[in-house]
Structure formats: C-alpha cells, structure tokens
C-alpha cells in the first residue's frame, strides 16, 4: 500500500521550495567546481614557475663561472699590458651582476617551492606550524 501526503492548499510553496533547494544545490556545486579549478590552475602555475626558475638557475650558474674566468683572464692580460683597467672593471661588474642574478634565481626558486607547497596544502607542515584546533573541527551544514 502506498500513502502520499500533499497539501493542495498551500499556494504552490512546495514547488517553489523544491526549485529553491535545487537552485541552491546547483549554486553550491558551481562554487565547489570553481574552487577546484582555481586550485588546479594555481598548482599548475606554481609548478611552471618552479620549473622555469630551476632552468634559469642552471644558465645563471654557467654565466657566473664564465664571468669569473673572464675576470681572471682580463686581470692577467692587464698585467702584461694587453687590457685596460676599464676592461678589467667592466668584467668585474659583469661578474657582480651575474652573481646577483644567480642569487635572485635561488630565492625565486625557494619562493616557487613555497608556492607549490601552498597549492598542495603542505606549506604549514613543511614550516612546522601547528594548525589551530578550530581548523581541524568538522563543520556541519
């Protein structure tokens, strides 16, 4: 036996409530999917930044080595009169700039690693930060 209870005299509020709940459900799903896409995009961008800085760092390390060798060679040539003091100073300035760029890339790499850890949810544990108890409690809606 089947029993159905439905109030015919409430002015269609049951149908309106049903539509409202369906709208709210779809809105919540859209918000969840948007948040998922944002997290995915953030992780992809963070990973790309890390990969790029690692590649850059290799080239900048080679540049530092080349600039250091050039400084040594120019100093030797200056001593025998083949180079001017301005040439030596220019190469030393080039070495300084190369070292500065290399250090910048090291810090950019560290920052990119932090961004990846943040995007994957591992930043707080990596920094040994304890989460507040309020964050760990389950929230019921």
C-alpha positions as a printed Julia matrix, in Angstrom:
141×3 Matrix{Float64}:
   0.0    0.0     0.0
   1.27   3.45   -0.92
   0.45   6.56    1.04
   1.02  10.11   -0.24
   0.67  13.29    1.78
   0.49  16.51   -0.11
  -1.13  19.78    0.87
  -3.02  21.13   -2.12
  -3.94  24.37   -0.41
  -0.53  25.91    0.34
  -0.39  28.02   -2.82
   2.43  26.12   -4.6
   5.02  26.78   -1.9
   6.14  23.13   -2.03
   7.11  23.51   -5.69
   8.77  26.86   -5.0
  10.74  25.37   -2.09
  11.82  22.46   -4.27
  13.03  24.82   -7.02
  14.82  26.99   -4.45
  16.63  23.99   -2.97
  17.62  22.79   -6.46
  18.96  26.26   -7.26
  20.96  26.38   -4.03
  22.36  22.9    -4.71
  23.47  23.89   -8.22
  24.98  27.1    -6.88
  26.98  25.15   -4.28
  28.18  22.72   -6.95
  29.29  25.62   -9.16
  31.2   27.18   -6.26
  32.91  23.88   -5.5
  33.88  23.33   -9.14
  35.16  26.91   -9.41
  37.29  26.47   -6.3
  38.65  23.2    -7.69
  39.57  24.88  -10.98
  41.27  27.74   -9.1
  43.33  25.31   -7.01
  44.28  23.3   -10.08
  45.28  26.42  -12.0
  47.27  27.74   -9.04
  49.17  24.47   -8.75
  49.87  24.38  -12.48
  51.2   27.96  -12.43
  53.29  27.32   -9.32
  54.8   24.18  -10.82
  55.62  26.01  -14.07
  57.29  28.82  -12.11
  59.39  26.29  -10.2
  60.42  24.5   -13.38
  61.35  27.79  -15.05
  63.44  29.01  -12.12
  65.32  25.7   -11.98
  66.19  26.01  -15.67
  67.18  29.65  -15.24
  69.38  28.83  -12.28
  71.47  26.41  -14.36
  72.14  29.01  -17.04
  72.93  31.69  -14.48
  75.41  29.38  -12.71
  77.19  28.9   -16.04
  77.17  32.66  -16.53
  78.81  33.19  -13.13
  81.51  30.64  -13.98
  82.18  32.24  -17.36
  82.3   35.73  -15.88
  84.76  34.59  -13.19
  87.03  33.03  -15.81
  86.84  36.23  -17.86
  87.85  38.34  -14.86
  90.89  36.13  -14.25
  91.88  36.25  -17.92
  91.46  40.04  -18.16
  93.5   40.6   -14.99
  96.34  38.53  -16.45
  96.12  40.46  -19.71
  96.06  43.77  -17.8
  99.29  42.86  -16.02
 101.07  42.33  -19.33
  99.55  45.47  -20.86
  97.03  43.9   -23.27
  93.9   45.18  -21.45
  92.94  48.48  -19.86
  91.82  48.99  -16.3
  88.38  49.86  -17.63
  88.15  46.43  -19.29
  89.01  44.73  -16.0
  86.47  46.82  -14.1
  83.78  46.06  -16.67
  84.37  42.33  -16.33
  84.28  42.59  -12.54
  80.99  44.45  -12.83
  79.7   41.7   -15.14
  80.71  39.1   -12.54
  78.92  41.06   -9.82
  75.74  41.25  -11.91
  75.95  37.54  -12.73
  76.28  36.64   -9.05
  73.38  38.94   -8.18
  71.18  37.35  -10.84
  72.13  33.88   -9.6
  71.18  34.78   -6.03
  67.91  36.24   -7.26
  67.17  32.96   -9.04
  67.95  30.97   -5.87
  65.42  33.0    -3.9
  62.9   32.79   -6.75
  63.33  29.01   -6.66
  62.69  28.95   -2.92
  59.61  31.14   -3.35
  58.32  28.86   -6.13
  58.79  25.83   -3.86
  56.72  27.57   -1.18
  54.03  28.3    -3.76
  53.9   24.63   -4.77
  53.72  23.54   -1.13
  50.94  26.05   -0.54
  49.0   24.85   -3.58
  49.28  21.23   -2.42
  48.39  22.05    1.19
  51.79  21.13    2.63
  53.13  24.57    3.49
  52.14  24.65    7.16
  53.52  21.18    7.89
  56.73  21.99    5.98
  57.19  25.1     8.12
  56.24  23.11   11.25
  53.32  25.38   12.03
  50.61  23.8    14.12
  47.12  24.34   12.84
  44.62  25.9    15.24
  42.1   23.44   16.64
  39.26  25.36   15.02
  40.63  24.43   11.6
  40.58  20.73   12.42
  36.99  20.61   13.65
  34.37  19.31   11.27
  31.74  21.79   10.27
  28.21  20.57    9.75
  25.92  22.48    7.47
